Amino acid sequence: MRLDTLETGRKVRVVRINRGIKAAQQLTEMGIIPGVELELLAKHPLRGPIVIKLGNTRIALGRRLAGSIEVE
C-alpha cells in the first residue's frame, strides 16, 4: 500500500520507493529508505502535505512524493 492512502496514526515500514532516481535520492537524504519505520501524523486537507514521524523527527511530504512510498 502507498503512504498517501493510509489513515493518520498508522505505524508502517517502508518497503520501496516507486519513483525515479531524483525522488529516491531526496527521500534517502531525509532518512526515508526501505526498512525504516514511520508514523503517519497528519494529512492536511485539499491535497496538502502529509506529515510523518521518523524517529524523533517530523517531516512534511508533498502528496505526490508520499504516494511514491510503498509501505506495509
PDB file of N, CA, C, O and CB in Angstrom:
ATOM      1  N   MET A   1       0.839  -1.180   0.000  1.00  0.00           N
ATOM      2  CA  MET A   1       0.000   0.000   0.000  1.00  0.00           C
ATOM      3  C   MET A   1       0.885   1.244   0.000  1.00  0.00           C
ATOM      4  O   MET A   1       2.046   1.191   0.404  1.00  0.00           O
ATOM      5  CB  MET A   1      -0.955  -0.003   1.216  1.00  0.00           C
ATOM      6  N   ARG A   2       0.334   2.344  -0.449  1.00  0.00           N
ATOM      7  CA  ARG A   2       1.093   3.593  -0.532  1.00  0.00           C
ATOM      8  C   ARG A   2       0.869   4.443   0.720  1.00  0.00           C
ATOM      9  O   ARG A   2      -0.203   4.422   1.324  1.00  0.00           O
ATOM     10  CB  ARG A   2       0.692   4.387  -1.795  1.00  0.00           C
ATOM     11  N   LEU A   3       1.892   5.177   1.085  1.00  0.00           N
ATOM     12  CA  LEU A   3       1.826   6.017   2.284  1.00  0.00           C
ATOM     13  C   LEU A   3       0.680   7.022   2.218  1.00  0.00           C
ATOM     14  O   LEU A   3       0.035   7.283   3.233  1.00  0.00           O
ATOM     15  CB  LEU A   3       3.144   6.754   2.478  1.00  0.00           C
ATOM     16  N   ASP A   4       0.416   7.587   1.048  1.00  0.00           N
ATOM     17  CA  ASP A   4      -0.617   8.620   0.933  1.00  0.00           C
ATOM     18  C   ASP A   4      -2.041   8.082   1.060  1.00  0.00           C
ATOM     19  O   ASP A   4      -2.983   8.870   1.140  1.00  0.00           O
ATOM     20  CB  ASP A   4      -0.474   9.325  -0.381  1.00  0.00           C
ATOM     21  N   THR A   5      -2.220   6.765   1.081  1.00  0.00           N
ATOM     22  CA  THR A   5      -3.567   6.186   1.180  1.00  0.00           C
ATOM     23  C   THR A   5      -3.942   5.784   2.606  1.00  0.00           C
ATOM     24  O   THR A   5      -5.073   5.366   2.852  1.00  0.00           O
ATOM     25  CB  THR A   5      -3.672   4.977   0.276  1.00  0.00           C
ATOM     26  N   LEU A   6      -3.018   5.903   3.531  1.00  0.00           N
ATOM     27  CA  LEU A   6      -3.259   5.447   4.902  1.00  0.00           C
ATOM     28  C   LEU A   6      -3.961   6.502   5.744  1.00  0.00           C
ATOM     29  O   LEU A   6      -3.932   7.691   5.427  1.00  0.00           O
ATOM     30  CB  LEU A   6      -1.951   5.060   5.560  1.00  0.00           C
ATOM     31  N   GLU A   7      -4.591   6.046   6.822  1.00  0.00           N
ATOM     32  CA  GLU A   7      -5.200   6.968   7.770  1.00  0.00           C
ATOM     33  C   GLU A   7      -4.148   7.394   8.798  1.00  0.00           C
ATOM     34  O   GLU A   7      -3.157   6.697   9.014  1.00  0.00           O
ATOM     35  CB  GLU A   7      -6.431   6.314   8.470  1.00  0.00           C
ATOM     36  N   THR A   8      -4.375   8.533   9.417  1.00  0.00           N
ATOM     37  CA  THR A   8      -3.423   9.039  10.401  1.00  0.00           C
ATOM     38  C   THR A   8      -3.338   8.094  11.593  1.00  0.00           C
ATOM     39  O   THR A   8      -4.287   7.377  11.914  1.00  0.00           O
ATOM     40  CB  THR A   8      -3.821  10.450  10.866  1.00  0.00           C
ATOM     41  N   GLY A   9      -2.176   8.112  12.239  1.00  0.00           N
ATOM     42  CA  GLY A   9      -1.943   7.269  13.399  1.00  0.00           C
ATOM     43  C   GLY A   9      -1.319   5.924  13.080  1.00  0.00           C
ATOM     44  O   GLY A   9      -0.885   5.212  13.985  1.00  0.00           O
ATOM     45  N   ARG A  10      -1.267   5.568  11.810  1.00  0.00           N
ATOM     46  CA  ARG A  10      -0.704   4.264  11.416  1.00  0.00           C
ATOM     47  C   ARG A  10       0.807   4.266  11.518  1.00  0.00           C
ATOM     48  O   ARG A  10       1.461   5.245  11.158  1.00  0.00           O
ATOM     49  CB  ARG A  10      -1.125   3.902   9.988  1.00  0.00           C
ATOM     50  N   LYS A  11       1.356   3.178  12.005  1.00  0.00           N
ATOM     51  CA  LYS A  11       2.801   2.961  12.024  1.00  0.00           C
ATOM     52  C   LYS A  11       3.095   1.894  10.983  1.00  0.00           C
ATOM     53  O   LYS A  11       2.485   0.825  10.980  1.00  0.00           O
ATOM     54  CB  LYS A  11       3.320   2.534  13.459  1.00  0.00           C
ATOM     55  N   VAL A  12       4.037   2.200  10.099  1.00  0.00           N
ATOM     56  CA  VAL A  12       4.328   1.314   8.974  1.00  0.00           C
ATOM     57  C   VAL A  12       5.828   1.212   8.744  1.00  0.00           C
ATOM     58  O   VAL A  12       6.620   1.964   9.313  1.00  0.00           O
ATOM     59  CB  VAL A  12       3.629   1.810   7.702  1.00  0.00           C
ATOM     60  N   ARG A  13       6.194   0.263   7.894  1.00  0.00           N
ATOM     61  CA  ARG A  13       7.589   0.086   7.497  1.00  0.00           C
ATOM     62  C   ARG A  13       7.687   0.339   6.001  1.00  0.00           C
ATOM     63  O   ARG A  13       6.846  -0.126   5.232  1.00  0.00           O
ATOM     64  CB  ARG A  13       8.116  -1.343   7.865  1.00  0.00           C
ATOM     65  N   VAL A  14       8.718   1.077   5.588  1.00  0.00           N
ATOM     66  CA  VAL A  14       8.932   1.368   4.171  1.00  0.00           C
ATOM     67  C   VAL A  14       9.413   0.099   3.474  1.00  0.00           C
ATOM     68  O   VAL A  14      10.342  -0.564   3.935  1.00  0.00           O
ATOM     69  CB  VAL A  14       9.960   2.530   3.982  1.00  0.00           C
ATOM     70  N   VAL A  15       8.766  -0.227   2.357  1.00  0.00           N
ATOM     71  CA  VAL A  15       9.132  -1.403   1.575  1.00  0.00           C
ATOM     72  C   VAL A  15       9.994  -0.996   0.384  1.00  0.00           C
ATOM     73  O   VAL A  15      11.045  -1.588   0.139  1.00  0.00           O
ATOM     74  CB  VAL A  15       7.872  -2.153   1.096  1.00  0.00           C
ATOM     75  N   ARG A  16       9.542   0.023  -0.360  1.00  0.00           N
ATOM     76  CA  ARG A  16      10.309   0.502  -1.520  1.00  0.00           C
ATOM     77  C   ARG A  16       9.815   1.877  -1.944  1.00  0.00           C
ATOM     78  O   ARG A  16       8.765   2.347  -1.506  1.00  0.00           O
ATOM     79  CB  ARG A  16      10.201  -0.492  -2.701  1.00  0.00           C
ATOM     80  N   ILE A  17      10.604   2.508  -2.811  1.00  0.00           N
ATOM     81  CA  ILE A  17      10.272   3.808  -3.394  1.00  0.00           C
ATOM     82  C   ILE A  17       9.921   3.564  -4.857  1.00  0.00           C
ATOM     83  O   ILE A  17      10.720   2.995  -5.601  1.00  0.00           O
ATOM     84  CB  ILE A  17      11.465   4.843  -3.247  1.00  0.00           C
ATOM     85  N   ASN A  18       8.733   3.989  -5.270  1.00  0.00           N
ATOM     86  CA  ASN A  18       8.249   3.730  -6.629  1.00  0.00           C
ATOM     87  C   ASN A  18       8.330   4.964  -7.526  1.00  0.00           C
ATOM     88  O   ASN A  18       7.375   5.266  -8.243  1.00  0.00           O
ATOM     89  CB  ASN A  18       6.817   3.232  -6.580  1.00  0.00           C
ATOM     90  N   ARG A  19       9.430   5.667  -7.498  1.00  0.00           N
ATOM     91  CA  ARG A  19       9.621   6.837  -8.366  1.00  0.00           C
ATOM     92  C   ARG A  19      11.031   6.804  -8.895  1.00  0.00           C
ATOM     93  O   ARG A  19      11.782   5.860  -8.650  1.00  0.00           O
ATOM     94  CB  ARG A  19       9.344   8.174  -7.608  1.00  0.00           C
ATOM     95  N   GLY A  20      11.381   7.834  -9.618  1.00  0.00           N
ATOM     96  CA  GLY A  20      12.691   7.904 -10.240  1.00  0.00           C
ATOM     97  C   GLY A  20      13.824   8.136  -9.258  1.00  0.00           C
ATOM     98  O   GLY A  20      13.627   8.221  -8.045  1.00  0.00           O
ATOM     99  N   ILE A  21      15.006   8.233  -9.820  1.00  0.00           N
ATOM    100  CA  ILE A  21      16.229   8.389  -9.030  1.00  0.00           C
ATOM    101  C   ILE A  21      16.206   9.665  -8.203  1.00  0.00           C
ATOM    102  O   ILE A  21      16.647   9.661  -7.053  1.00  0.00           O
ATOM    103  CB  ILE A  21      17.448   8.387  -9.940  1.00  0.00           C
ATOM    104  N   LYS A  22      15.700  10.757  -8.770  1.00  0.00           N
ATOM    105  CA  LYS A  22      15.686  12.036  -8.045  1.00  0.00           C
ATOM    106  C   LYS A  22      14.824  11.948  -6.779  1.00  0.00           C
ATOM    107  O   LYS A  22      15.237  12.401  -5.712  1.00  0.00           O
ATOM    108  CB  LYS A  22      15.164  13.162  -8.961  1.00  0.00           C
ATOM    109  N   ALA A  23      13.637  11.370  -6.903  1.00  0.00           N
ATOM    110  CA  ALA A  23      12.757  11.221  -5.736  1.00  0.00           C
ATOM    111  C   ALA A  23      13.381  10.288  -4.711  1.00  0.00           C
ATOM    112  O   ALA A  23      13.343  10.561  -3.511  1.00  0.00           O
ATOM    113  CB  ALA A  23      11.373  10.690  -6.159  1.00  0.00           C
ATOM    114  N   ALA A  24      13.957   9.186  -5.181  1.00  0.00           N
ATOM    115  CA  ALA A  24      14.595   8.238  -4.265  1.00  0.00           C
ATOM    116  C   ALA A  24      15.751   8.896  -3.527  1.00  0.00           C
ATOM    117  O   ALA A  24      15.943   8.665  -2.333  1.00  0.00           O
ATOM    118  CB  ALA A  24      15.092   7.001  -5.028  1.00  0.00           C
ATOM    119  N   GLN A  25      16.520   9.714  -4.234  1.00  0.00           N
ATOM    120  CA  GLN A  25      17.647  10.407  -3.606  1.00  0.00           C
ATOM    121  C   GLN A  25      17.152  11.405  -2.562  1.00  0.00           C
ATOM    122  O   GLN A  25      17.709  11.501  -1.468  1.00  0.00           O
ATOM    123  CB  GLN A  25      18.499  11.128  -4.670  1.00  0.00           C
ATOM    124  N   GLN A  26      16.104  12.146  -2.910  1.00  0.00           N
ATOM    125  CA  GLN A  26      15.536  13.127  -1.980  1.00  0.00           C
ATOM    126  C   GLN A  26      15.045  12.433  -0.705  1.00  0.00           C
ATOM    127  O   GLN A  26      15.307  12.908   0.401  1.00  0.00           O
ATOM    128  CB  GLN A  26      14.374  13.904  -2.651  1.00  0.00           C
ATOM    129  N   LEU A  27      14.344  11.327  -0.855  1.00  0.00           N
ATOM    130  CA  LEU A  27      13.837  10.595   0.307  1.00  0.00           C
ATOM    131  C   LEU A  27      14.974   9.985   1.121  1.00  0.00           C
ATOM    132  O   LEU A  27      14.927   9.976   2.351  1.00  0.00           O
ATOM    133  CB  LEU A  27      12.869   9.500  -0.138  1.00  0.00           C
ATOM    134  N   THR A  28      15.989   9.479   0.436  1.00  0.00           N
ATOM    135  CA  THR A  28      17.157   8.914   1.125  1.00  0.00           C
ATOM    136  C   THR A  28      17.840   9.969   1.980  1.00  0.00           C
ATOM    137  O   THR A  28      18.254   9.686   3.105  1.00  0.00           O
ATOM    138  CB  THR A  28      18.155   8.330   0.111  1.00  0.00           C
ATOM    139  N   GLU A  29      17.960  11.186   1.453  1.00  0.00           N
ATOM    140  CA  GLU A  29      18.582  12.278   2.213  1.00  0.00           C
ATOM    141  C   GLU A  29      17.788  12.620   3.469  1.00  0.00           C
ATOM    142  O   GLU A  29      18.353  13.128   4.437  1.00  0.00           O
ATOM    143  CB  GLU A  29      18.716  13.520   1.337  1.00  0.00           C
ATOM    144  N   MET A  30      16.482  12.346   3.464  1.00  0.00           N
ATOM    145  CA  MET A  30      15.641  12.581   4.638  1.00  0.00           C
ATOM    146  C   MET A  30      15.646  11.386   5.580  1.00  0.00           C
ATOM    147  O   MET A  30      15.077  11.453   6.670  1.00  0.00           O
ATOM    148  CB  MET A  30      14.212  12.896   4.211  1.00  0.00           C
ATOM    149  N   GLY A  31      16.285  10.288   5.169  1.00  0.00           N
ATOM    150  CA  GLY A  31      16.321   9.088   6.000  1.00  0.00           C
ATOM    151  C   GLY A  31      15.203   8.108   5.716  1.00  0.00           C
ATOM    152  O   GLY A  31      15.036   7.125   6.438  1.00  0.00           O
ATOM    153  N   ILE A  32      14.430   8.373   4.658  1.00  0.00           N
ATOM    154  CA  ILE A  32      13.314   7.501   4.302  1.00  0.00           C
ATOM    155  C   ILE A  32      13.818   6.477   3.290  1.00  0.00           C
ATOM    156  O   ILE A  32      13.904   6.748   2.093  1.00  0.00           O
ATOM    157  CB  ILE A  32      12.106   8.322   3.724  1.00  0.00           C
ATOM    158  N   ILE A  33      14.147   5.300   3.802  1.00  0.00           N
ATOM    159  CA  ILE A  33      14.699   4.222   2.985  1.00  0.00           C
ATOM    160  C   ILE A  33      13.984   2.922   3.344  1.00  0.00           C
ATOM    161  O   ILE A  33      13.382   2.826   4.413  1.00  0.00           O
ATOM    162  CB  ILE A  33      16.243   4.087   3.195  1.00  0.00           C
ATOM    163  N   PRO A  34      14.042   1.922   2.465  1.00  0.00           N
ATOM    164  CA  PRO A  34      13.408   0.644   2.794  1.00  0.00           C
ATOM    165  C   PRO A  34      13.901   0.093   4.133  1.00  0.00           C
ATOM    166  O   PRO A  34      15.095   0.092   4.432  1.00  0.00           O
ATOM    167  CB  PRO A  34      13.673  -0.373   1.686  1.00  0.00           C
ATOM    168  N   GLY A  35      12.933  -0.374   4.924  1.00  0.00           N
ATOM    169  CA  GLY A  35      13.241  -0.956   6.223  1.00  0.00           C
ATOM    170  C   GLY A  35      12.965  -0.043   7.403  1.00  0.00           C
ATOM    171  O   GLY A  35      12.795  -0.530   8.520  1.00  0.00           O
ATOM    172  N   VAL A  36      12.913   1.287   7.190  1.00  0.00           N
ATOM    173  CA  VAL A  36      12.672   2.190   8.322  1.00  0.00           C
ATOM    174  C   VAL A  36      11.189   2.222   8.668  1.00  0.00           C
ATOM    175  O   VAL A  36      10.331   1.992   7.815  1.00  0.00           O
ATOM    176  CB  VAL A  36      13.176   3.615   8.002  1.00  0.00           C
ATOM    177  N   GLU A  37      10.904   2.510   9.933  1.00  0.00           N
ATOM    178  CA  GLU A  37       9.527   2.610  10.397  1.00  0.00           C
ATOM    179  C   GLU A  37       9.121   4.072  10.485  1.00  0.00           C
ATOM    180  O   GLU A  37       9.887   4.922  10.940  1.00  0.00           O
ATOM    181  CB  GLU A  37       9.355   1.914  11.762  1.00  0.00           C
ATOM    182  N   LEU A  38       7.900   4.346  10.042  1.00  0.00           N
ATOM    183  CA  LEU A  38       7.336   5.692  10.039  1.00  0.00           C
ATOM    184  C   LEU A  38       5.993   5.670  10.748  1.00  0.00           C
ATOM    185  O   LEU A  38       5.346   4.628  10.858  1.00  0.00           O
ATOM    186  CB  LEU A  38       7.186   6.233   8.593  1.00  0.00           C
ATOM    187  N   GLU A  39       5.587   6.843  11.228  1.00  0.00           N
ATOM    188  CA  GLU A  39       4.230   7.006  11.745  1.00  0.00           C
ATOM    189  C   GLU A  39       3.586   8.153  10.986  1.00  0.00           C
ATOM    190  O   GLU A  39       4.179   9.224  10.853  1.00  0.00           O
ATOM    191  CB  GLU A  39       4.225   7.274  13.295  1.00  0.00           C
ATOM    192  N   LEU A  40       2.378   7.935  10.490  1.00  0.00           N
ATOM    193  CA  LEU A  40       1.647   8.975   9.772  1.00  0.00           C
ATOM    194  C   LEU A  40       0.939   9.853  10.802  1.00  0.00           C
ATOM    195  O   LEU A  40       0.007   9.407  11.472  1.00  0.00           O
ATOM    196  CB  LEU A  40       0.624   8.356   8.753  1.00  0.00           C
ATOM    197  N   LEU A  41       1.388  11.106  10.924  1.00  0.00           N
ATOM    198  CA  LEU A  41       0.846  12.006  11.947  1.00  0.00           C
ATOM    199  C   LEU A  41      -0.339  12.826  11.461  1.00  0.00           C
ATOM    200  O   LEU A  41      -1.300  13.023  12.205  1.00  0.00           O
ATOM    201  CB  LEU A  41       1.923  12.934  12.429  1.00  0.00           C
ATOM    202  N   ALA A  42      -0.284  13.311  10.212  1.00  0.00           N
ATOM    203  CA  ALA A  42      -1.346  14.196   9.728  1.00  0.00           C
ATOM    204  C   ALA A  42      -1.425  14.177   8.212  1.00  0.00           C
ATOM    205  O   ALA A  42      -0.426  14.008   7.514  1.00  0.00           O
ATOM    206  CB  ALA A  42      -1.119  15.624  10.221  1.00  0.00           C
ATOM    207  N   LYS A  43      -2.654  14.357   7.722  1.00  0.00           N
ATOM    208  CA  LYS A  43      -2.899  14.531   6.291  1.00  0.00           C
ATOM    209  C   LYS A  43      -3.672  15.837   6.162  1.00  0.00           C
ATOM    210  O   LYS A  43      -4.846  15.907   6.527  1.00  0.00           O
ATOM    211  CB  LYS A  43      -3.696  13.299   5.656  1.00  0.00           C
ATOM    212  N   HIS A  44      -3.025  16.853   5.651  1.00  0.00           N
ATOM    213  CA  HIS A  44      -3.672  18.156   5.539  1.00  0.00           C
ATOM    214  C   HIS A  44      -4.686  18.144   4.401  1.00  0.00           C
ATOM    215  O   HIS A  44      -4.473  17.474   3.390  1.00  0.00           O
ATOM    216  CB  HIS A  44      -2.625  19.266   5.317  1.00  0.00           C
ATOM    217  N   PRO A  45      -5.781  18.875   4.552  1.00  0.00           N
ATOM    218  CA  PRO A  45      -6.853  18.852   3.550  1.00  0.00           C
ATOM    219  C   PRO A  45      -6.437  19.480   2.221  1.00  0.00           C
ATOM    220  O   PRO A  45      -5.403  20.138   2.108  1.00  0.00           O
ATOM    221  CB  PRO A  45      -8.073  19.572   4.086  1.00  0.00           C
ATOM    222  N   LEU A  46      -7.272  19.251   1.240  1.00  0.00           N
ATOM    223  CA  LEU A  46      -7.096  19.828  -0.098  1.00  0.00           C
ATOM    224  C   LEU A  46      -5.765  19.457  -0.726  1.00  0.00           C
ATOM    225  O   LEU A  46      -5.077  20.295  -1.308  1.00  0.00           O
ATOM    226  CB  LEU A  46      -7.216  21.331  -0.033  1.00  0.00           C
ATOM    227  N   ARG A  47      -5.416  18.183  -0.595  1.00  0.00           N
ATOM    228  CA  ARG A  47      -4.182  17.653  -1.192  1.00  0.00           C
ATOM    229  C   ARG A  47      -2.934  18.321  -0.633  1.00  0.00           C
ATOM    230  O   ARG A  47      -1.902  18.389  -1.300  1.00  0.00           O
ATOM    231  CB  ARG A  47      -4.216  17.827  -2.699  1.00  0.00           C
ATOM    232  N   GLY A  48      -3.038  18.814   0.599  1.00  0.00           N
ATOM    233  CA  GLY A  48      -1.894  19.416   1.277  1.00  0.00           C
ATOM    234  C   GLY A  48      -0.893  18.357   1.688  1.00  0.00           C
ATOM    235  O   GLY A  48      -1.069  17.181   1.370  1.00  0.00           O
ATOM    236  N   PRO A  49       0.152  18.757   2.390  1.00  0.00           N
ATOM    237  CA  PRO A  49       1.215  17.819   2.741  1.00  0.00           C
ATOM    238  C   PRO A  49       0.778  16.747   3.744  1.00  0.00           C
ATOM    239  O   PRO A  49      -0.206  16.890   4.469  1.00  0.00           O
ATOM    240  CB  PRO A  49       2.383  18.577   3.301  1.00  0.00           C
ATOM    241  N   ILE A  50       1.550  15.686   3.744  1.00  0.00           N
ATOM    242  CA  ILE A  50       1.404  14.595   4.698  1.00  0.00           C
ATOM    243  C   ILE A  50       2.564  14.718   5.677  1.00  0.00           C
ATOM    244  O   ILE A  50       3.714  14.867   5.264  1.00  0.00           O
ATOM    245  CB  ILE A  50       1.385  13.181   3.985  1.00  0.00           C
ATOM    246  N   VAL A  51       2.267  14.656   6.967  1.00  0.00           N
ATOM    247  CA  VAL A  51       3.306  14.782   7.988  1.00  0.00           C
ATOM    248  C   VAL A  51       3.561  13.407   8.590  1.00  0.00           C
ATOM    249  O   VAL A  51       2.643  12.724   9.044  1.00  0.00           O
ATOM    250  CB  VAL A  51       2.896  15.808   9.094  1.00  0.00           C
ATOM    251  N   ILE A  52       4.831  13.021   8.580  1.00  0.00           N
ATOM    252  CA  ILE A  52       5.228  11.732   9.147  1.00  0.00           C
ATOM    253  C   ILE A  52       6.215  11.956  10.275  1.00  0.00           C
ATOM    254  O   ILE A  52       6.825  13.019  10.394  1.00  0.00           O
ATOM    255  CB  ILE A  52       5.841  10.814   8.066  1.00  0.00           C
ATOM    256  N   LYS A  53       6.358  10.929  11.098  1.00  0.00           N
ATOM    257  CA  LYS A  53       7.361  10.943  12.159  1.00  0.00           C
ATOM    258  C   LYS A  53       8.358   9.838  11.849  1.00  0.00           C
ATOM    259  O   LYS A  53       7.986   8.679  11.662  1.00  0.00           O
ATOM    260  CB  LYS A  53       6.711  10.751  13.582  1.00  0.00           C
ATOM    261  N   LEU A  54       9.616  10.211  11.800  1.00  0.00           N
ATOM    262  CA  LEU A  54      10.708   9.275  11.554  1.00  0.00           C
ATOM    263  C   LEU A  54      11.669   9.432  12.719  1.00  0.00           C
ATOM    264  O   LEU A  54      12.398  10.420  12.797  1.00  0.00           O
ATOM    265  CB  LEU A  54      11.422   9.537  10.160  1.00  0.00           C
ATOM    266  N   GLY A  55      11.672   8.464  13.621  1.00  0.00           N
ATOM    267  CA  GLY A  55      12.452   8.616  14.847  1.00  0.00           C
ATOM    268  C   GLY A  55      11.840   9.734  15.671  1.00  0.00           C
ATOM    269  O   GLY A  55      10.657   9.682  16.007  1.00  0.00           O
ATOM    270  N   ASN A  56      12.635  10.748  15.998  1.00  0.00           N
ATOM    271  CA  ASN A  56      12.140  11.914  16.738  1.00  0.00           C
ATOM    272  C   ASN A  56      11.922  13.113  15.834  1.00  0.00           C
ATOM    273  O   ASN A  56      11.744  14.230  16.322  1.00  0.00           O
ATOM    274  CB  ASN A  56      13.108  12.283  17.844  1.00  0.00           C
ATOM    275  N   THR A  57      11.933  12.901  14.526  1.00  0.00           N
ATOM    276  CA  THR A  57      11.835  13.986  13.556  1.00  0.00           C
ATOM    277  C   THR A  57      10.496  13.954  12.837  1.00  0.00           C
ATOM    278  O   THR A  57      10.015  12.892  12.441  1.00  0.00           O
ATOM    279  CB  THR A  57      12.975  13.903  12.545  1.00  0.00           C
ATOM    280  N   ARG A  58       9.902  15.127  12.675  1.00  0.00           N
ATOM    281  CA  ARG A  58       8.679  15.259  11.881  1.00  0.00           C
ATOM    282  C   ARG A  58       9.066  15.784  10.506  1.00  0.00           C
ATOM    283  O   ARG A  58       9.867  16.711  10.384  1.00  0.00           O
ATOM    284  CB  ARG A  58       7.638  16.208  12.578  1.00  0.00           C
ATOM    285  N   ILE A  59       8.487  15.179   9.474  1.00  0.00           N
ATOM    286  CA  ILE A  59       8.804  15.539   8.096  1.00  0.00           C
ATOM    287  C   ILE A  59       7.496  15.736   7.343  1.00  0.00           C
ATOM    288  O   ILE A  59       6.600  14.895   7.418  1.00  0.00           O
ATOM    289  CB  ILE A  59       9.690  14.447   7.411  1.00  0.00           C
ATOM    290  N   ALA A  60       7.380  16.857   6.608  1.00  0.00           N
ATOM    291  CA  ALA A  60       6.222  17.104   5.751  1.00  0.00           C
ATOM    292  C   ALA A  60       6.590  16.720   4.324  1.00  0.00           C
ATOM    293  O   ALA A  60       7.610  17.157   3.791  1.00  0.00           O
ATOM    294  CB  ALA A  60       5.763  18.600   5.830  1.00  0.00           C
ATOM    295  N   LEU A  61       5.747  15.899   3.720  1.00  0.00           N
ATOM    296  CA  LEU A  61       5.967  15.441   2.353  1.00  0.00           C
ATOM    297  C   LEU A  61       4.795  15.863   1.481  1.00  0.00           C
ATOM    298  O   LEU A  61       3.646  15.824   1.921  1.00  0.00           O
ATOM    299  CB  LEU A  61       6.157  13.908   2.307  1.00  0.00           C
ATOM    300  N   GLY A  62       5.077  16.261   0.257  1.00  0.00           N
ATOM    301  CA  GLY A  62       4.016  16.505  -0.709  1.00  0.00           C
ATOM    302  C   GLY A  62       3.296  15.203  -1.013  1.00  0.00           C
ATOM    303  O   GLY A  62       3.874  14.124  -0.883  1.00  0.00           O
ATOM    304  N   ARG A  63       2.035  15.302  -1.418  1.00  0.00           N
ATOM    305  CA  ARG A  63       1.246  14.092  -1.675  1.00  0.00           C
ATOM    306  C   ARG A  63       1.862  13.225  -2.771  1.00  0.00           C
ATOM    307  O   ARG A  63       1.854  11.998  -2.667  1.00  0.00           O
ATOM    308  CB  ARG A  63      -0.179  14.470  -2.063  1.00  0.00           C
ATOM    309  N   ARG A  64       2.388  13.843  -3.802  1.00  0.00           N
ATOM    310  CA  ARG A  64       2.968  13.064  -4.902  1.00  0.00           C
ATOM    311  C   ARG A  64       4.175  12.256  -4.425  1.00  0.00           C
ATOM    312  O   ARG A  64       4.317  11.079  -4.754  1.00  0.00           O
ATOM    313  CB  ARG A  64       3.379  13.993  -6.061  1.00  0.00           C
ATOM    314  N   LEU A  65       5.037  12.904  -3.649  1.00  0.00           N
ATOM    315  CA  LEU A  65       6.210  12.213  -3.129  1.00  0.00           C
ATOM    316  C   LEU A  65       5.793  11.123  -2.136  1.00  0.00           C
ATOM    317  O   LEU A  65       6.336  10.018  -2.159  1.00  0.00           O
ATOM    318  CB  LEU A  65       7.171  13.215  -2.457  1.00  0.00           C
ATOM    319  N   ALA A  66       4.833  11.436  -1.271  1.00  0.00           N
ATOM    320  CA  ALA A  66       4.340  10.441  -0.310  1.00  0.00           C
ATOM    321  C   ALA A  66       3.709   9.248  -1.025  1.00  0.00           C
ATOM    322  O   ALA A  66       3.789   8.116  -0.549  1.00  0.00           O
ATOM    323  CB  ALA A  66       3.318  11.080   0.646  1.00  0.00           C
ATOM    324  N   GLY A  67       3.084   9.513  -2.171  1.00  0.00           N
ATOM    325  CA  GLY A  67       2.466   8.440  -2.942  1.00  0.00           C
ATOM    326  C   GLY A  67       3.462   7.491  -3.569  1.00  0.00           C
ATOM    327  O   GLY A  67       3.093   6.404  -4.015  1.00  0.00           O
ATOM    328  N   SER A  68       4.713   7.888  -3.606  1.00  0.00           N
ATOM    329  CA  SER A  68       5.743   7.026  -4.188  1.00  0.00           C
ATOM    330  C   SER A  68       6.352   6.076  -3.156  1.00  0.00           C
ATOM    331  O   SER A  68       7.185   5.236  -3.498  1.00  0.00           O
ATOM    332  CB  SER A  68       6.839   7.876  -4.813  1.00  0.00           C
ATOM    333  N   ILE A  69       5.937   6.210  -1.899  1.00  0.00           N
ATOM    334  CA  ILE A  69       6.491   5.381  -0.826  1.00  0.00           C
ATOM    335  C   ILE A  69       5.567   4.193  -0.576  1.00  0.00           C
ATOM    336  O   ILE A  69       4.437   4.356  -0.117  1.00  0.00           O
ATOM    337  CB  ILE A  69       6.684   6.210   0.477  1.00  0.00           C
ATOM    338  N   GLU A  70       6.060   3.012  -0.880  1.00  0.00           N
ATOM    339  CA  GLU A  70       5.313   1.768  -0.656  1.00  0.00           C
ATOM    340  C   GLU A  70       5.620   1.284   0.759  1.00  0.00           C
ATOM    341  O   GLU A  70       6.784   1.170   1.143  1.00  0.00           O
ATOM    342  CB  GLU A  70       5.685   0.666  -1.728  1.00  0.00           C
ATOM    343  N   VAL A  71       4.562   0.999   1.536  1.00  0.00           N
ATOM    344  CA  VAL A  71       4.733   0.614   2.938  1.00  0.00           C
ATOM    345  C   VAL A  71       3.942  -0.653   3.244  1.00  0.00           C
ATOM    346  O   VAL A  71       3.093  -1.084   2.464  1.00  0.00           O
ATOM    347  CB  VAL A  71       4.292   1.756   3.874  1.00  0.00           C
ATOM    348  N   GLU A  72       4.249  -1.240   4.413  1.00  0.00           N
ATOM    349  CA  GLU A  72       3.455  -2.376   4.913  1.00  0.00           C
ATOM    350  C   GLU A  72       3.301  -2.264   6.410  1.00  0.00           C
ATOM    351  O   GLU A  72       2.667  -3.118   7.031  1.00  0.00           O
ATOM    352  CB  GLU A  72       4.111  -3.730   4.541  1.00  0.00           C
TER     353      GLU A  72
END
